[in-house]
Amino acid sequence: MKTLRIAEILKSGAVGSDITVKGWVRTKRGNKNVAFIALNDGSCVSNIQIVVDLANADEDTLKAVTTGACIRVDGQLVESPASGQGVEVQAKSIEIYGTADPETYPLQKKGHSLEFLRDIAYLRPRTNTFGAVLRIRHAMAYAIHKYFNDNGFYYLHTPLITGSDCEGAGAMFNVTTLDIANPPRTEEGKVDYSQDFFGKPCNLTVSGQLEGELGALSLGRIYTFGPTFRAENSNTPRHLAEFWMIEPEMAFYELEDNMELAEDFLKYLIRYALENCREDLEFMNKMWDKELIERLEFVLNNDFIRLDYTEGINILKASGRKFEFPCEWGCDLQSEHERYLVEEHFKRPVILINYPKEIKAFYMKQNEDGKTVRAMDVLFPKIGEIIGGSEREADYGKLSARVKELGMNEADIWWYLDTRRWGSAPHSGFGLGFERLLLFVTGMGNIRDVIPFPRTPNNAEF
């Protein structure tokens, strides 16, 4: 007999058919005549009710059916007389795949805090909340690939181990095979990386952008989608040490093209979530964020404002609002500033452009004023910055001068500079933090709750 997922069963409603269903027990209740088992297999937020006639049931088997146990049920799908569910399964036989001791199983029928669930991240996907989050995560990953494929982009796999620092931040994880307790040293007493596996210092990547640009300057349009790593000691609800990034790079795109792509891309993803994850979104809306669906539709139904950084600073200074972090021209905007512009002043998403060059990365195209670069940040309600990008500097002389100005080592990125020497072209790109997107789409408040196994300072469990 074919095993159907619960989502398929509830959708088909094939009453009268014999079916097999397998999953994990959420609850068991009943009386002296009948037992009701709520079964979930992870395919949807809804459970299916299993009805067991105790007169025909094996007593020892039924005793082992406790919260957390994994079982197989063969039976008949029938209409349910109870309200709130269309069908249920009349059990004919039950097989126990795996028991769960009710004295020690951590997920009993009660509310659990998100902090507690992070400590048992290996089990939290069995809860309604994290089942919903992970299904939405899957749907968004699929939609990202579909969007770029349908729009003529090529998926480029950029290296996770790199000898360059894209952001110039220096907060990188070192990759080495040397004996860290007693590494070989040069005559000057420095670690001798020539004896290391790669023959030079290497790190886990903070971004695939630099390599992505190489792909765009040959294939035209590419995107990367993979893990990135930041060794920042940031214990905040918005930072992870390991997270996923989506980074498209496009030849012949100037800043305006880049902004249009970012807006279209985000609206596509939100529309996909609303159309394909409705049950999970409604659950998250009910349980965690009463304004979630309204906020998703708000972004979908409003054009994004294009706003010059200088004008944004003037708006913030004229607002009369006392911010925790004062803002002057030249400062990097904080989340409170970004959210004020989006939620209170314009009441719609904002794309902030033309930032001071001193607070942006070396690769951004310089404007003619000599003070600003063609950067763009997409700002969303509740979350602040969700996308950061720019038109890239295509002029070899300007890029090389900026690298020297910042004291960067040209030898580390000689290959990147070479692309501006041979067939350079206008090009642009941006980065979308996948988990930031998921915070927005799920309504969760902490980034550790939208990735299966969060990596944060002092935490690399599971």
Solvent accessible surface area in square Angstrom, and as a share of the most:
residue,aa,sasa,rsa
1,M,137,0.61
2,K,154,0.65
3,T,55,0.32
4,L,43,0.21
5,R,115,0.42
6,I,0,0.00
7,A,29,0.23
8,E,80,0.36
9,I,1,0.00
10,L,63,0.31
11,K,178,0.75
12,S,70,0.45
13,G,31,0.30
14,A,50,0.38
15,V,73,0.42
16,G,44,0.42
17,S,40,0.26
18,D,74,0.38
19,I,7,0.04
20,T,1,0.00
21,V,0,0.00
22,K,68,0.29
23,G,2,0.02
24,W,91,0.32
25,V,2,0.01
26,R,48,0.17
27,T,28,0.16
28,K,77,0.33
29,R,142,0.52
30,G,51,0.49
31,N,88,0.45
32,K,179,0.76
33,N,95,0.49
34,V,29,0.17
35,A,7,0.05
36,F,47,0.20
37,I,1,0.00
38,A,22,0.17
39,L,0,0.00
40,N,6,0.03
41,D,17,0.09
42,G,36,0.35
43,S,24,0.15
44,C,12,0.07
45,V,20,0.12
46,S,38,0.24
47,N,57,0.29
48,I,1,0.01
49,Q,26,0.12
50,I,0,0.00
51,V,13,0.08
52,V,6,0.04
53,D,69,0.36
54,L,51,0.26
55,A,93,0.72
56,N,128,0.65
57,A,33,0.25
58,D,87,0.45
59,E,124,0.56
60,D,107,0.56
61,T,34,0.20
62,L,20,0.10
63,K,137,0.58
64,A,28,0.22
65,V,0,0.00
66,T,29,0.17
67,T,23,0.14
68,G,6,0.06
69,A,0,0.00
70,C,26,0.16
71,I,0,0.00
72,R,67,0.24
73,V,0,0.00
74,D,28,0.15
75,G,2,0.02
76,Q,62,0.27
77,L,2,0.01
78,V,31,0.18
79,E,126,0.56
80,S,17,0.11
81,P,126,0.79
82,A,48,0.37
83,S,112,0.72
84,G,89,0.86
85,Q,58,0.26
86,G,58,0.56
87,V,12,0.07
88,E,8,0.04
89,V,0,0.00
90,Q,73,0.32
91,A,22,0.17
92,K,139,0.59
93,S,57,0.37
94,I,31,0.16
95,E,87,0.39
96,I,47,0.24
97,Y,105,0.40
98,G,30,0.29
99,T,100,0.58
100,A,14,0.11
101,D,76,0.39
102,P,72,0.45
103,E,154,0.69
104,T,100,0.58
105,Y,27,0.10
106,P,41,0.26
107,L,14,0.07
108,Q,59,0.26
109,K,159,0.67
110,K,143,0.61
111,G,75,0.72
112,H,40,0.18
113,S,59,0.38
114,L,29,0.14
115,E,109,0.49
116,F,77,0.32
117,L,8,0.04
118,R,49,0.18
119,D,105,0.55
120,I,20,0.10
121,A,0,0.00
122,Y,126,0.48
123,L,19,0.09
124,R,3,0.01
125,P,50,0.31
126,R,81,0.30
127,T,25,0.14
128,N,55,0.28
129,T,13,0.08
130,F,4,0.02
131,G,10,0.10
132,A,0,0.00
133,V,0,0.00
134,L,45,0.22
135,R,51,0.19
136,I,0,0.00
137,R,27,0.10
138,H,125,0.56
139,A,11,0.08
140,M,0,0.00
141,A,26,0.20
142,Y,110,0.42
143,A,0,0.00
144,I,0,0.00
145,H,58,0.26
146,K,79,0.33
147,Y,7,0.03
148,F,0,0.00
149,N,108,0.55
150,D,87,0.45
151,N,61,0.31
152,G,45,0.43
153,F,10,0.04
154,Y,126,0.48
155,Y,88,0.34
156,L,47,0.23
157,H,144,0.64
158,T,27,0.16
159,P,61,0.38
160,L,75,0.37
161,I,72,0.37
162,T,13,0.07
163,G,27,0.26
164,S,9,0.06
165,D,34,0.17
166,C,5,0.03
167,E,63,0.28
168,G,51,0.49
169,A,71,0.55
170,G,58,0.56
171,A,23,0.18
172,M,30,0.13
173,F,76,0.32
174,N,75,0.39
175,V,36,0.21
176,T,46,0.27
177,T,97,0.57
178,L,26,0.13
179,D,85,0.44
180,I,147,0.75
181,A,94,0.73
182,N,115,0.59
183,P,21,0.13
184,P,37,0.23
185,R,137,0.50
186,T,50,0.29
187,E,178,0.80
188,E,137,0.62
189,G,38,0.37
190,K,145,0.61
191,V,45,0.26
192,D,23,0.12
193,Y,59,0.22
194,S,81,0.52
195,Q,115,0.51
196,D,12,0.06
197,F,148,0.62
198,F,97,0.40
199,G,36,0.35
200,K,91,0.39
201,P,68,0.43
202,C,8,0.05
203,N,29,0.15
204,L,47,0.23
205,T,6,0.03
206,V,5,0.03
207,S,6,0.04
208,G,4,0.04
209,Q,7,0.03
210,L,3,0.01
211,E,31,0.14
212,G,1,0.01
213,E,0,0.00
214,L,58,0.29
215,G,7,0.07
216,A,1,0.01
217,L,43,0.21
218,S,90,0.58
219,L,94,0.47
220,G,22,0.21
221,R,95,0.35
222,I,0,0.00
223,Y,8,0.03
224,T,7,0.04
225,F,17,0.07
226,G,18,0.17
227,P,27,0.17
228,T,5,0.03
229,F,23,0.09
230,R,49,0.18
231,A,40,0.31
232,E,66,0.30
233,N,131,0.67
234,S,26,0.17
235,N,96,0.49
236,T,47,0.27
237,P,69,0.43
238,R,67,0.24
239,H,65,0.29
240,L,12,0.06
241,A,14,0.11
242,E,53,0.24
243,F,29,0.12
244,W,88,0.31
245,M,25,0.11
246,I,0,0.00
247,E,9,0.04
248,P,0,0.00
249,E,1,0.00
250,M,0,0.00
251,A,8,0.06
252,F,148,0.62
253,Y,38,0.14
254,E,88,0.39
255,L,17,0.09
256,E,87,0.39
257,D,54,0.28
258,N,0,0.00
259,M,6,0.03
260,E,95,0.43
261,L,18,0.09
262,A,0,0.00
263,E,20,0.09
264,D,79,0.41
265,F,0,0.00
266,L,0,0.00
267,K,27,0.11
268,Y,51,0.20
269,L,0,0.00
270,I,0,0.00
271,R,101,0.37
272,Y,41,0.16
273,A,0,0.00
274,L,14,0.07
275,E,123,0.55
276,N,85,0.44
277,C,11,0.06
278,R,97,0.35
279,E,76,0.34
280,D,11,0.06
281,L,0,0.00
282,E,86,0.38
283,F,34,0.14
284,M,0,0.00
285,N,32,0.16
286,K,137,0.58
287,M,104,0.46
288,W,101,0.36
289,D,16,0.08
290,K,146,0.62
291,E,105,0.47
292,L,0,0.00
293,I,23,0.12
294,E,124,0.55
295,R,28,0.10
296,L,0,0.00
297,E,64,0.29
298,F,58,0.24
299,V,0,0.00
300,L,34,0.17
301,N,118,0.61
302,N,35,0.18
303,D,96,0.50
304,F,7,0.03
305,I,44,0.22
306,R,84,0.31
307,L,4,0.02
308,D,48,0.25
309,Y,0,0.00
310,T,54,0.31
311,E,91,0.41
312,G,0,0.00
313,I,3,0.01
314,N,86,0.44
315,I,26,0.13
316,L,3,0.01
317,K,110,0.47
318,A,88,0.68
319,S,36,0.23
320,G,75,0.72
321,R,110,0.40
322,K,191,0.81
323,F,26,0.11
324,E,138,0.62
325,F,98,0.41
326,P,114,0.72
327,C,10,0.06
328,E,103,0.46
329,W,100,0.35
330,G,29,0.28
331,C,34,0.20
332,D,77,0.40
333,L,13,0.07
334,Q,69,0.31
335,S,36,0.23
336,E,53,0.24
337,H,1,0.00
338,E,10,0.04
339,R,88,0.32
340,Y,27,0.10
341,L,0,0.00
342,V,0,0.00
343,E,62,0.28
344,E,76,0.34
345,H,86,0.38
346,F,48,0.20
347,K,130,0.55
348,R,81,0.29
349,P,0,0.00
350,V,0,0.00
351,I,0,0.00
352,L,0,0.00
353,I,26,0.13
354,N,33,0.17
355,Y,2,0.01
356,P,4,0.02
357,K,30,0.13
358,E,119,0.53
359,I,50,0.25
360,K,39,0.16
361,A,20,0.15
362,F,7,0.03
363,Y,9,0.04
364,M,16,0.07
365,K,42,0.18
366,Q,34,0.15
367,N,26,0.13
368,E,175,0.78
369,D,82,0.42
370,G,42,0.40
371,K,120,0.51
372,T,10,0.06
373,V,4,0.03
374,R,63,0.23
375,A,0,0.00
376,M,0,0.00
377,D,8,0.04
378,V,0,0.00
379,L,0,0.00
380,F,0,0.00
381,P,10,0.06
382,K,80,0.34
383,I,10,0.05
384,G,0,0.00
385,E,53,0.24
386,I,5,0.03
387,I,1,0.00
388,G,24,0.23
389,G,4,0.04
390,S,0,0.00
391,E,3,0.02
392,R,6,0.02
393,E,2,0.01
394,A,19,0.15
395,D,66,0.34
396,Y,84,0.32
397,G,45,0.43
398,K,98,0.42
399,L,0,0.00
400,S,9,0.06
401,A,56,0.43
402,R,9,0.03
403,V,0,0.00
404,K,130,0.55
405,E,105,0.47
406,L,82,0.41
407,G,67,0.64
408,M,51,0.23
409,N,90,0.46
410,E,52,0.23
411,A,70,0.54
412,D,57,0.30
413,I,4,0.02
414,W,155,0.55
415,W,59,0.21
416,Y,0,0.00
417,L,6,0.03
418,D,24,0.12
419,T,28,0.16
420,R,11,0.04
421,R,127,0.46
422,W,169,0.59
423,G,71,0.68
424,S,44,0.29
425,A,14,0.11
426,P,60,0.38
427,H,0,0.00
428,S,0,0.00
429,G,0,0.00
430,F,2,0.01
431,G,12,0.11
432,L,0,0.00
433,G,11,0.11
434,F,4,0.02
435,E,2,0.01
436,R,47,0.17
437,L,0,0.00
438,L,0,0.00
439,L,15,0.07
440,F,6,0.02
441,V,0,0.00
442,T,0,0.00
443,G,4,0.04
444,M,7,0.03
445,G,58,0.56
446,N,27,0.14
447,I,6,0.03
448,R,44,0.16
449,D,1,0.00
450,V,1,0.00
451,I,9,0.05
452,P,43,0.27
453,F,80,0.33
454,P,6,0.04
455,R,55,0.20
456,T,9,0.05
457,P,34,0.21
458,N,163,0.84
459,N,51,0.26
460,A,80,0.62
461,E,104,0.47
462,F,102,0.42
